[in-house]
Amino acid sequence: MTPGSEKVLAALTARTVGALLLSAPIYAAGCASYTEETRAIRADFMTGDYTGALKGIDESSLKNSSSSKLLYHLERSMILDRMGEPDKSRGELIKADKVADDLYTTSVSKTTASFVVSDDVADYSGEDYERVAIQTMLALSFIGDGDLANAQVAARRINTKLAEINGTYTKEKKNAYSEDAFARYLAGMIHEARGDVDNAIVEYGRALALYDSGFGAFSDGSRPQGLIEGYFRLLQSRRRADRIGPLKKSHPAEIASAERNIAAAGVNPGQIAVIHEIGQISPKTHVDSVIGAGNQVVRMSFPAILYRPRGYGATGLEVGQKWYPASVGADMDAIGAQCLDDKKARIVAKGITRAVVKGALIEETRRKFGDGAALLANIVTAATETADTRGWTLLPGRFMVSRAWLPPGKHVITVKSSGREFPTEIELRPGELKLIRATDARKTQTQAELRASPTPGTRTGS
């Protein structure tokens, strides 16, 4: 018997055992009801009925459920965002961030129940990638409002949050997703848009190094062309020959393309960078496995995202007759799949402990109530060994970036996000980088489909 199982058994009385076993079907039904209850909400969201989606979530049991409190705030934040309510959306994200942090400390009763029944008994505290994505969505929301100062703070917190999370794991159980290249890229663009060239160079350099190494697995194996072009242009402006030379050697084709694109835009061109939010992350499912533990064979169920590359509609930026395709900054399906795979090692130890505890409880049931009750308890405990497949289902599936060098002045542009077209007019100053946030939302409202950050200096965050 493991030390963990001894502690749990010591905390259980005969009454607790009976209550947990008898209520197990309720717990299982609760998880199923979450999936079913959010199905209509997701359908409304994906068809653009955001009013219906908001009504659905506010009238659901999620609103008052302690176990789904985090999910209520996360899903609601996305609905409000697509309705054109950025302040309310950010309010939900901030609440979600606090709930996720608070849930690191769980109650004794919930912890005991999750050891005996299943992980989906506990209050949902969010997967690691979901907790990090809160900061990503905050940064993008601030960009949409032109509040680059607060966007910068949120972008910086993405990797800070990742470091905090990984710091709680032993060396053998850390996530492969330990630093976010897209966050560095995003921070670099914000610095550049605010005129902070030196810090933009630092962030672009870090982002490129990450894309060139392990993070490429989370961006379709590629590195954003716009990142390389932006980095190269800023190095030129600072006459950083010490970095330009190595960059040309390591990325010759990309730099040659950058030189052509920049030259074609004339003297001291400006630049547009569009950050696209595409689709929704794939829902979590479960993968079952059998593991040997001493003289026991333990059936375990793991949460998983079955990563399969998905097709999206045309995404990029069109100016005149020229098309600037978007590059993948981060694929949340790939990140989520990797995080859940890394989580398996942390689940196994708890699952084995739970199996030992359940075995002891079944024997206790046999001793007190006979073979029939023990058989029922065995069936119940087997049925409740399920993976926790709750999750932030409305989180975007991909973040992509398209960038274009243009002469200073006014331009009519068409932003395309997964095939949906949003025409707008922008004005560029010499050397300016203008950030635009765009989604593939289906809107019936009259709000602008996309919002460009105002000229730097005309609006600052508090």
N, C-alpha and C positions, 0 to 999 in steps of 0.2 A: 504494500500500500504506500502511495506517495505521501510526503508531508502535507501537501495541499489537500489531499482527500481526507486525511486524518483531522485536519482543522475543520473542514466542512462537516464531516460526520459528527464531530464533537458539538457543533452548533445546532444540530438537528434533534428535535424531540420526536416522539412517536406521532404527536399531533401534527407537527410540521410536515413529517413524511407523508401522512395521509392527505393533508391539505394540498401539498404540492403535486402529488400523484393524481389526485382527483381533479385538480384544476388544470392539469396539463393540456387536456383537449381545448380548454378555453384559450390558453396561451397560443396553441397552434392555430385556432380559429382567428385569433387576433391578428396574427401575421398575415393570414390569407385575406382578412378583411381590409388590411392596409392596401394590398395589391389591387383588390377589387374596387375599393373605395376611390382610389386615385385614377382608375382607368378612364372614367368619364372626364375628369379634370384634365388629364393629359390630352385626351381627344379634343376637348374644347381649345386647349392651348395651341395645339398643332394646326387646327383649322382657323385660328385667328379669333375665336370667340373668347376674348380675354375677360369680358364681363361675366360670361357664363362660368369660366374657369375660377374666377375670384369668388363668385357666389357659391360654387361647388365646394371650394376648400373652406370657406367660412361657415358653411352649413354642415360640414363633415365632422366626424368625431375627432379628427386630428387637432382641431382648435383647442380642445380641452383635455387632450390625452398627454399625460406626462411622458409616456414612452415615445411619442411622436412630436414632441414640442420643437425639437431642432428642425425636423423635416417640414413642419408647418411654416416656420419662418423662412426656410430656404426656398420652398416651392412658391410661397406667396411673394417673395422678393422678385422672382422672375416674372410672375404674372403682372405685378405692379410696374415693373420696368417696361414690359412690352405695351402696357396701357399708357405709357408716357407720364408716369408718376415717379421720377427718379428719387426725390426726397423720401417718399414713403418706402420705396424699394430699398434704399440704403439703410433706412431705419430698421427694416426687417433683417438685413444682412448683419448689422451691428448687433441686434438681439441674438441672432444665430451664433455669431462669434462668441458672445458671452456664454450662451447656453453650452456650446461645445467645450469651452474651457472649464466651465463649472462641472461638467459631467465627468471630468477626470476623477473626481471624487464621487463615488457611488455609495448608495446606502447599503448597509449590511444585508438587509432583507432581499434587495434586488440581486446583490452579488450571490447570495446563497441560492436563490431561485435559479439564476442563470447557470450555476454549477450543476444543479440537479435536473433542470428541465432543458433549457436551450438558451443560446445567446440572444434570441429575439425576445426574451422576457425582459431584458434590461432596457433602460432608457437608451434610445439611439443617440450615440455621441458623435457620429459621423466618421466616415473613412478618412484616412490621412489626406488623400487627394481632394476630398470635399472640403475639409477644413482649410486647406491652402487656397482652394478656388474661391472661397469667400473673399479673400483679399484681391484676387484677380478681378472678380466682378465689381468690387468696390472701385478699383482703379479705373476700369473701363467706364463705369457709371460717371465718375468725376470727369473723365475725358469728354464724355458726351455732353456734359454741362460746361465744358471749357474751364473747369477748376483744376488746372494742372498742378498747383501746389499740393492739394490733397490727393490728387492722383499719384503724385510722386511718393507721398508717404505710404499709400496703400501698396504701390508696386514694390517698395523697399521691404514691406512686411511679408511679401510672398516668400522670399528665401529665408527671412528671419523665422517665420512660422515653420518652414520645412526643417530648419536646424533645430528648433525647439522639439519638434516631434521626434526626429531621429535621435536626439539626445536622450530620449527616454528608453531607447532600446540598447541591448547589448550589441557588441560589434558583429556577432554572427547573425543577428536578427534585424539589422537595419534595412531600410528600403533602398533599392537601386535608384529610385526617384528621390535623390538627396539634394539636388540643386536644379533650379528651373531656368533653362536658357531663355524661354519666352519671357519670363519675368525680367531678366537682365535686358533683353531686347526692348521690352516695353519701357523699362526705366530709362534706357538710353534715348529712346525717342522722346520721352517727356523732357529729359534734360536738354536735348537739342532744341525742342520746340520752345523752351524757356530761355534759350540763348546760353546755356551752361555747357559750352563745348567740351571743356576738359573732363567733366564728369561723364558726359555722353561718350567720349572716347573710351573711358575706363569701362563703362557698362557694355558698350558694343564689343570691346575686346574680350571681355569675360563671356559674353553671350556666344560669340563666334567660337571660342575655345570649347565651350560646352556642346555646341551643335556639332563640332568636328569630332567630339569624343562620344560618350555614351548617350547623350540626349538625342542624337540622331534617330534612335529607335522610337522616339516619341514624336517625330516630325516627318514621318514617311521616309526616313533615311536621308533627308535632304537638309540643306541649310538655306535660309531665306536669302535670295539674291539682293533684296533691298537692304538687308543688314550689311552685307559686304560693301555695297555701293555707298551707303551712308557712312560707314566706318572709314572707307577709303577717302571720301570727300573731306571729312573732318581732319584726318591725318594730313591731307594736303594743305588744308587751311592753317594748320599749325606747323607746317614744314617738318613733319616727323619722318625724315628719311630713314631713321633707325627702325621704324616699324613698317614703312611703305615697302622697303626692299624685301623683307621676309614675307610680307603679305602677297606680293606679286609672285614670289616663288611657290608659295603654298597654294595659291588660288589663281593661277595664271589666266584661265578662261574667264572667270568671273570678273577679274580686274580689267581685262581687255574689254569686256562688255560694259563695265561701269564707265570706262573712259569714253567709249562711243556714246553712251546714253547721256552722260553729263555734257559732253561737247555739243551734242545735237540740240540741247536746250538753250544754247547761247551763253552770253556773259552773265556771270553771277545769277544762275537760275534759282528759282525756289523749288520746293518739293511738297507733294501731297503724300501722306501716308494714311491708308485706310485700314483700320483694324476690323476684321469681319468676325462675327459670331455666327457659326453655322450649325444648324440642326440641334439635336439633343444627344446626350451621352446614351450609350446602349444600357438597357436595364440590367441590373445584377441578376444572375441565375445561380444555380448550385451545381457543384461537382462532387459526387460521392466517391468515397475511397474506403478501403479496409486496411487497418493498420494493426500489426501485432504488438501487444503490450504485455510482456511476461507470459503468463499462461492464458491470457485473454486475447480474443480477436475483436477489435473495436471498429465498428462502423462509424465513419465520420462524414460530415457534410460540410463543404467549404463554399463560401460565397465566391463568385467569379464573374468576370466579364469576358465572354468568349470573343476575343478580338478578331474581327474580320474587316479588312479595308472596305470602306463604303464609298459609293459614288455620290458625288454632289453635283449640282448644276454649276454653270459657269460662274466663277467668282473672281473679281478683279476690278479694274478701273479702265474706263474708256474715255479718251479725250480726242475729239475729232474722229479721225479714222484709225487711230492707234489704240491697240489693246495692251494693257499692262496686267498680266495674270498674277493672281495672289499666290504666295508661298505659304506652306503650312508652318505656323509658329509652334503649335502644340496640338496634339491629337489626344483628347481626353479619354477616348476608348483605350488607347495604348497605355496611357499613364495609369488609368484605373485598373486595367488587366494586370499590369506589373505590380502595382501596390497590393492587390488582392492575392497575387501569387506569392509575394514576399510575406504576406500575413499568415500564410499556411503554417509556417514553422511556429509562429506564436500561438496559433489555434490548437496545434497538436497537443501541446503539454496540457492545456486546459481541458481538451476533449478526453484525453486519457484519464485525467483526474475525475472528470464527470462520469466516465464509464465505470470507474472503480466505485464511486459513490452510489451510482444507480444499482450496481450489482449488490452492494451491501444493503441498500434499501429494499431490494426485491427479496433478499434472504430474510430481512427483518419482517417484511410483510408475510412471507411464508410461515415464519415462526409464530406470528401473532394471529394470522387470519386464515392460514391454510393454503393448499396448493392452488385452488381456484383463484384466490385473490392475488397470489404471486404471479400466476399466468397473466391475469389482467394487467398487473403492474408492469410486467415484462413487455406486453404489447404496447402499453401507453408510453413507456420510456423509449422504446424503439421508434415509435411514431413521432415523438417530439425531438428526436436528434436531427434537427433541420438547420440548415445554414440561415443566417440572417441576411435576407435579400432586400431589406429596406434600403432606400437610397434616394439621393437628390436627382430625381428623374428629369427635371426641366433644365438642368445644367447644360450649356452648349456642348456639342460634341467635338467641335474644332474651333481653334482660333487661327485665323489666317491674316496675312498682311500683304497689301499691294501698295507699291510706291511708284511715283512718277516724277521725273524732273521736268519742269515747265518754265518758260520765260516768265518774268514778273508781269503782273497784270491780271485782268479778269479772264476766267475760263469757264465754259460750260462743260461739266463732266457728267458721266453716268457711272454710278457705282452699281456693280452687280454682285449680289450675294446669293449663292446657290440658285442662280437663274432669275432672281427677282431684280428688277431694274429700278434705280432711284436716281433720277436726274437732279442736278442742283448746280448752282453757280457759286464759284469761289473767287477770291482775289488774293493773289500772292505778292508779297514784297520780295525784293532781291535777297537771296540767301535764306529766306524763311522756310521752316518746315511747319506745315499745317496738318494737324491730326484730325481724323474723322473716324467716328465710331459708327459702324453699320451692322445691322442684323439681317437675318432672312425672315423677319417677322411678317405675318399676314395682318395688316392693320386696316380697320374700317374707320378709325378715328382720323381727324384732320391734322394731327400733329405731324411734324416733319419726320420722314422715315429715317433720316440720319441728321446728325448735328456735327458741325465742324467747330473745333476749338477757335475762339476769337483770337485776334492778333495778340501775341504775347504782350503782357503789360496792361491790357485793357480790363482784365479781370483776374484777380488773384484769390487764392484760398485764404481762409482765416487761420 
